[in-house]
């Protein structure tokens, strides 16, 4: 018994000595770094941003808590990798705070690009531990003052006659293409585009879409405040000739006519080359513009959200490439807009799910009802559409397959000689069933896709219980 007791005490002492090392084996790390509630936000208009993080503990250590942190903010990733915070080195701060930690470094200015990381000190029942540095995170500052914007608001000066849509008994608003070509002598070391639009927009640089967001910018009371979006286009520019191209629709000004605000653009690209040369490309009368192949159609207002028309006969290949000849396009017209400018500080809209149809039922006279299998809000894509040039295909997305009439939304595709594709760009609809009319053939299910569009919030919680009805209510509310 004496020998057993001695051995037990030896093992117990050894385990106590090993406990801190075993706790350390959990490899605690600060993760999920956020600045102003967002991951790597660009173009924020907060000069004292707030930071947050979480502790990753794969071993679920009992009693774990943060006791201190150290935060570095630097003007380059290289400097941060060298553990230098030339904008802010907080030093070790004894605090349990891990959300809304305020920036306390040097004053930040418009266009500043910042990198940051954090390390923690933690305590658990076995002792204390210092974590490694987190992976680097990033944020940049937008244009804070009115005089930081070098250009002016621009618009397309008057809409021409509609492109062969006179027989469509609906009102329409053209979607307009804008272009600006410029040259730089060497590749870009840093390039941000700040873009405010009254109406939805998509930005392209040298033929490539700038990011994955859709229906930008987010909604605002546009007669009083316009939101601008910041894009990092450094990797999309090259030495030589480049082009900024914007595709714009009326968007919110069309939906809410009481705002009495017409579509317009305010664009500024700030470029710094490898040698340090600075260049600003801003919206002005040198920009070129042309109505595109698509437009908004249908009534807006109470229970009216309209649809989109795509006329394939007016498609222009490579309209957003640097080598395209835009000399026949009209010059944009500078215009005045009296509203506040603010950075978009929320997650953008994105495609959050791709939906495949489950069934198709033919109707009368070239009509087809497509069951998408679930209700969703977003876009519909129909590929390989063909018919006589000028013939019209109508598309409706509805909840009620019997009435086919919801929010008076009817989209139209006008055929060209070659097969083409209908896909929403600046409009969206909600429903489960897609009615396609005007075809002279039966489409293939494989040629039809739905895209659920939503503000791209990250899910942070889950719920499940023993009552399947409550689970279904929860999932339906989450989807809504």
Buried (B, 14 or more C-beta within 10 A) or exposed (E): EEEEEEEEEEEEEEEEEEBBEEBBEBEBBBEBBBBBEBEBBBBBBBEEBBBBBBBBBEBEBEEBEBBBBBBBBBBBEEBBEEEBBBBBBBEEEEEEEBEEBEBEBEEBEBBBBBBBBBBBBBBBEBEEBEBEBBEBBBBBBBBBEEEBBEBBBBBBEEEEEBBEBEEBEBBBBBBBBBBBBBEBEEBBEBBBBBBBBBBBBBBBBBBBBBBEBBBBBBBBEBBEEBBBBBBBBBEBBEEEEBBBBBBBBBBBBBBBEEBEBBBBBBBBBBBBBEEEEEBEBBBBEBBBBBBBBBBBBBBBEEEEBBBBBBBBBBBEEEBBBBEBEBEEBBBBBBBEBEBEBBBBBBBBBBBBEEBEBEEBEEEEEBBBBBBBEEBBBBBBBBBEBBBEEEBBBBBBBBEEBEEBEBBBBBBBBBBBEEEBEBBBBBBBBBBBBBBBBBBEEEBEBEBBBBBBBBEBEEEEEEEEEEEEEEEEEBEEEEEE
